[in-house]
Amino acid sequence: MKKSRSIRKDNLAGYAFISPFIIGFLCFTVIPMGASLFLSFTNYDLFTAPKWIGLDNFKEMFTGDEKYWQSLKVTFTYVLAGVPLRLGFALFIAVILNNAAKGTAIYRTLFYLPSIIGGSVAVAIMWRNIFGNDGVINALLFFVGIDQKILWYQNPTSALWTLILLSVWQFGSSMLIFLAGLKNIPSSYLEAASVDGANRVQRFFKITLPILTPIIFFNLVMQTISAFMTFTPAYIISKGEGGPLDGTLLYSLYLFQRAFNYFQMGYASATAWVMLVIVGLITLILFKTSSYWVHYESKEE
């Protein structure tokens, strides 16, 4: 009897310690998601009671909303171009910095800084000014002999690429993870390959890269999810419009427009749930295909 009371007290103490997380998870995750799922089947404008309309929001989304498909196209272009470039650049810098040379720690810090401040409004404004008509990029082009100004934000393709370059610039977090992976590669592997006559390139592709595939997979999944949720740069650089010609209309920005510009909360909730399904399917595909290219040293047969 005393033992059961002691166990109950221990359980109550445990629940008391985790109660802040449980309450927060319920209030700020589960309940809002449930409300969003309900609203996705309604017509709701914030000012009147939600009106049940069934699948009408989804029907309009897939059959009658050209802007929705444009936002999907822009978002997939952004993800497919930005994520590989970001990871490739992060791995390249990590390999360079994976040496005990003098000043390496300073360079690591400097390369990581953009990831800390990269999602801020201030950085997005700075980036918009850099690629402005009288910005630094056009000034540099004029310095090297290109007299004609490039109107970066008046062409849909170039405007989108400014966003992609901004995402690539924020490679610091992936770089640090790659550095941690590089530090865990046994030096004996590389030394043995060097003794066998392998050069640096061969050692990288035959030893370093296969061992790093679990790290690459982790970064790929995390950066893909993060790229689909990108909002602030697109909102600031396009001034909330997604222009020109909807060339920077990322999915999250279009969702925001529907919700807070047109007060179509039901439609915005439906688009949010479709995005959740899309990201979930892409993540599932990445996990399913990982067995073909991700190598684990301790993987059980």
Secondary structure, DSSP 8 states (H G I E B T S, - for coil): -HHHHHHHHHHHHHHHHHHHHHHHHIIIIIHHHHHHHHHTTEE--SSS--EE-TTHHHHHHHHT-HHHHHHHHHHHHHHHHHHHHHHHHHHHHHHHH-S--TTHHHHHHHHHHHHHHTTSHHHHHHHHHHTSTTSHHHHHHHHTT--S---GGGSHHHHHHHHHHHHHH--HHHHHHHHHHHHTS-HHHHHHHHHTT--HHHHIIIIIHHHHHHHHHHHHHHHHHHHHT--HHHHHHTTTS--STTTT--HHHHHHIIIIIS--HHHHHHHHHHHHHHHHHHHHHHHHHGGGT---TT---
